[in-house]
Structures are given as structure tokens and as C-alpha cells.
Amino acid sequence: MASKHAIIVQPIEGIAPDVVANNRLRAVRHLAQFNYEAVKEFSVDNVIADPDLRDGVLHQDLLYLGMLYGRMSMCDAAYFIDGWRDSPICVKQHEIAIIGGLELIYETPVRLLP
């Protein structure tokens, strides 16, 4: 059975790189239990460092978000690590995941009020 693909959505601003890496590893392991494979991550630093990608770009953040949404288009699901609601970019990814019809998976399951 082929695994499904998920993008991991996590806040990174103001969080130590080792904590970000450990959170991602925990998410990858959690997803694997349900036959999901995490898509390869990329960083804004890699996008900004590539002169071919930067050529003519006026708004690097928009370029990054566009590439991120492209990556989401290859996924069956989006996995949201705790703290995502505190990051405007993560909130936007949540909205795009809903619009795109991705399955939403949360590190801590969302409790619905009666």
C-alpha cells in the first residue's frame, strides 16, 4: 500500500532550531504510524539564496509562501504542530489546507465544544 503524503506545519519564529527539529521528528514518527510520509521540508533561506529564484522577485515572503502552497498541493494531509495558532503563516497554511481539501491532522486533537 502506497503511503499518503503530509506536510508538517509548525511555528519556527523565536523557537530554537533544535526544538524545531525535534518537533518535526516527533511529527514524522506520528504520521508514519498512520501510513503518512512527510514531504521534504525546505527553508526560506534556501529560497532566498538561490539567485535563479530571486531574479525579479520583489516580495521574497510571497515567493516562499507560493512555493509552500505548491508543496501542499502534493499532499493528502497537513499536520499541525502545537503552537500553530500563534503563527500567522501557520494560520494561513491552515486556511489553504481547508480550501485545498487536505485532511487536517493536529498534534493535539481539537476538542469540539458541545
BATOR-722103 format. One record per residue (C-alpha): residue number from 1; residue in three letters; x, z, y. Coordinates in steps of 0.001 Angstrom, whole numbers, plus 500000, padded with zeros to 6 digits. Example, Ala and Ser with C-alpha at 12.3 -4.5 7.8 and 13.67 -1.06 7.14 Angstrom:
[rec 1, ALA, [512300, 507800, 495500]]
[rec 2, SER, [513670, 507140, 498940]]
END
This chain:
[rec 1, MET, [500000, 500000, 500000]]
[rec 2, ALA, [501456, 498997, 503356]]
[rec 3, SER, [501765, 501788, 505831]]
[rec 4, LYS, [499962, 501763, 509112]]
[rec 5, HIS, [501822, 501980, 512396]]
[rec 6, ALA, [501506, 504607, 515112]]
[rec 7, ILE, [503077, 505082, 518497]]
[rec 8, ILE, [504136, 508595, 519401]]
[rec 9, VAL, [503036, 509671, 522862]]
[rec 10, GLN, [504909, 512635, 524235]]
[rec 11, PRO, [505810, 514107, 527581]]
[rec 12, ILE, [509520, 513865, 528340]]
[rec 13, GLU, [509893, 514626, 532035]]
[rec 14, GLY, [511543, 518011, 532529]]
[rec 15, ILE, [511932, 518564, 528788]]
[rec 16, ALA, [515378, 518933, 527211]]
[rec 17, PRO, [516433, 515858, 525194]]
[rec 18, ASP, [516916, 517909, 522017]]
[rec 19, VAL, [513366, 519274, 522312]]
[rec 20, VAL, [512013, 515744, 522812]]
[rec 21, ALA, [513954, 514559, 519743]]
[rec 22, ASN, [512747, 517485, 517616]]
[rec 23, ASN, [509136, 516933, 518690]]
[rec 24, ARG, [509410, 513260, 517760]]
[rec 25, LEU, [510943, 514077, 514366]]
[rec 26, ARG, [508138, 516540, 513645]]
[rec 27, ALA, [505579, 513872, 514610]]
[rec 28, VAL, [507268, 511238, 512398]]
[rec 29, ARG, [507098, 513628, 509440]]
[rec 30, HIS, [503473, 514494, 510146]]
[rec 31, LEU, [502495, 510833, 510387]]
[rec 32, ALA, [504324, 509997, 507146]]
[rec 33, GLN, [502073, 512437, 505280]]
[rec 34, PHE, [499166, 510144, 506134]]
[rec 35, ASN, [500971, 506867, 505403]]
[rec 36, TYR, [501757, 506078, 509042]]
[rec 37, GLU, [505077, 504736, 510196]]
[rec 38, ALA, [506134, 505499, 513768]]
[rec 39, VAL, [507070, 502403, 515741]]
[rec 40, LYS, [510573, 502343, 517137]]
[rec 41, GLU, [510867, 504063, 520470]]
[rec 42, PHE, [512545, 502584, 523481]]
[rec 43, SER, [513624, 504205, 526690]]
[rec 44, VAL, [513196, 503314, 530303]]
[rec 45, ASP, [516991, 503475, 530607]]
[rec 46, ASN, [517350, 500581, 528141]]
[rec 47, VAL, [514778, 498518, 530018]]
[rec 48, ILE, [516375, 499163, 533396]]
[rec 49, ALA, [519897, 498493, 532049]]
[rec 50, ASP, [519002, 495015, 530728]]
[rec 51, PRO, [519708, 492552, 533580]]
[rec 52, ASP, [517526, 489859, 531973]]
[rec 53, LEU, [514543, 492205, 532058]]
[rec 54, ARG, [515254, 493423, 535586]]
[rec 55, ASP, [515615, 489992, 537144]]
[rec 56, GLY, [512884, 489575, 539747]]
[rec 57, VAL, [511206, 492881, 538922]]
[rec 58, LEU, [510061, 494796, 541975]]
[rec 59, HIS, [508500, 497767, 540157]]
[rec 60, GLN, [510519, 498945, 537170]]
[rec 61, ASP, [507947, 501568, 536167]]
[rec 62, LEU, [505315, 498836, 535797]]
[rec 63, LEU, [507706, 496795, 533658]]
[rec 64, TYR, [508259, 499792, 531407]]
[rec 65, LEU, [504540, 500512, 531121]]
[rec 66, GLY, [503813, 496870, 530316]]
[rec 67, MET, [506387, 496925, 527532]]
[rec 68, LEU, [504991, 500225, 526296]]
[rec 69, TYR, [501460, 498807, 526162]]
[rec 70, GLY, [502827, 495796, 524296]]
[rec 71, ARG, [504315, 498171, 521754]]
[rec 72, MET, [500944, 499907, 521458]]
[rec 73, SER, [499356, 496550, 520598]]
[rec 74, MET, [501295, 496597, 517311]]
[rec 75, CYS, [499847, 499944, 516279]]
[rec 76, ASP, [496882, 501196, 514345]]
[rec 77, ALA, [497028, 504630, 515973]]
[rec 78, ALA, [498506, 506717, 518756]]
[rec 79, TYR, [499822, 510199, 518020]]
[rec 80, PHE, [499679, 512621, 520963]]
[rec 81, ILE, [502175, 515469, 521011]]
[rec 82, ASP, [501030, 518703, 522632]]
[rec 83, GLY, [501513, 518655, 526380]]
[rec 84, TRP, [500448, 515022, 526761]]
[rec 85, ARG, [497600, 516013, 529105]]
[rec 86, ASP, [500176, 517279, 531628]]
[rec 87, SER, [501915, 513908, 531921]]
[rec 88, PRO, [500227, 511160, 533986]]
[rec 89, ILE, [501914, 508453, 531894]]
[rec 90, CYS, [500710, 510056, 528651]]
[rec 91, VAL, [497184, 510351, 530039]]
[rec 92, LYS, [497293, 506642, 530940]]
[rec 93, GLN, [498504, 505839, 527405]]
[rec 94, HIS, [495541, 507819, 526067]]
[rec 95, GLU, [493175, 505707, 528160]]
[rec 96, ILE, [494836, 502484, 526979]]
[rec 97, ALA, [494689, 503651, 523352]]
[rec 98, ILE, [490945, 504191, 523718]]
[rec 99, ILE, [490435, 500814, 525397]]
[rec 100, GLY, [492553, 499148, 522717]]
[rec 101, GLY, [490603, 500747, 519888]]
[rec 102, LEU, [493514, 502687, 518398]]
[rec 103, GLU, [492849, 505659, 516197]]
[rec 104, LEU, [493666, 508824, 518140]]
[rec 105, ILE, [495691, 511482, 516346]]
[rec 106, TYR, [496589, 514764, 518029]]
[rec 107, GLU, [499372, 517172, 517105]]
[rec 108, THR, [496870, 519968, 517611]]
[rec 109, PRO, [493421, 518710, 516682]]
[rec 110, VAL, [490969, 518565, 519572]]
[rec 111, ARG, [488146, 521065, 519286]]
[rec 112, LEU, [484792, 519825, 520475]]
[rec 113, LEU, [482536, 522314, 522157]]
[rec 114, PRO, [479036, 522702, 520730]]
END
